[in-house]
Amino acid sequence: MEDYKKINKAAWNLKTDIHIKSEFYNNALFLKGDSSLKHIELDLLGEIKGKSILHLQCHFGQDTISLSRLGAKATGIDISDNAINYAQNMAKALEIDTKFICSDIYELPNVLDDKFDIVFTSYGVIGWLPDLKEWAKVVAHFLKPGGQFIMVEFHPVVWMFDDDFSSIDYSYFKGAEIIEQLEGSYADRNAKIKYSTITWTHSLSEVINSLIRSGIHLTGFEEYDYSPYNCFKHTIQIDKDKYRIKHLNNKLPMVYAITGVKL
């Protein structure tokens, strides 16, 4: 296996510079007080005022700061030092007490000592990780007894398709790493950047069993026939923050959510 951490970190460092300026993330509106959190995760999180939340793979921190704005004591983690630098500067400018740490997830127990009421992760996260058993152990490690795990992620069926959703190019089940040479970004397809990525597909059973075996008691599982983000090709908007692939309509599961409690 190539050095996936180094390669993916370089990719996200490049993408962060594009994302911070993109219409997709609309950071100007966010800085004025707009929340970046979507209704799916807000419904799952419920009342979080006063709760400590560890946000894994937080990118440049919009969601983490949004959690703080709701009264949580939020800590965001990301492998991209560029993203974390933006996040820290943004929190400082907003005078909001959100903590950010640059770290690989697997190394996080060696970097952070705290335990949390909630561990939260969302949208396009686990595909960057080769070992979900170790990932689930990290989740369990940082939860207090009785603490909640909340995850919202793109459905693995989505990742089976090519970018145009015209053919199935990848296995539903985890196999060898997927190495790609890419241009642009989901947030700006015309961005003048080129980079490599290394990712993996993970089936629902792999996700669920990894969590169960780490001591997480699952309390909920939901699937959704839309994405709250317009981040794929050939989409149509069916409602506010609800997008589907036009020629597949509601035939495709696009997002799933898992909730659990540490035993």
GIJO-V655303 format. One record per run of one state. SS is the DSSP state (H for helix, E for strand, L for the rest). FROM is the first residue (numbers start at 1). LEN is the number of residues. Records with the same first field share a line. If there is no record, write none. Layout:
SS: FROM-LEN / FROM-LEN
This chain:
L: 1-3 / 20-7 / 32-7 / 46-6 / 57-5 / 70-3 / 79-2 / 95-4 / 103-2 / 111-5 / 123-3 / 129-3 / 155-3 / 162-6 / 169-9 / 184-1 / 186-2 / 189-5 / 200-4 / 214-2 / 225-2 / 228-7 / 240-2 / 246-3 / 252-3 / 263-1
H: 4-16 / 27-5 / 39-7 / 62-8 / 81-14 / 105-6 / 126-3 / 132-11 / 158-3 / 204-10 / 249-3
E: 52-5 / 73-6 / 99-4 / 116-7 / 143-12 / 161-1 / 168-1 / 178-6 / 185-1 / 188-1 / 194-6 / 216-9 / 227-1 / 235-5 / 242-4 / 255-8
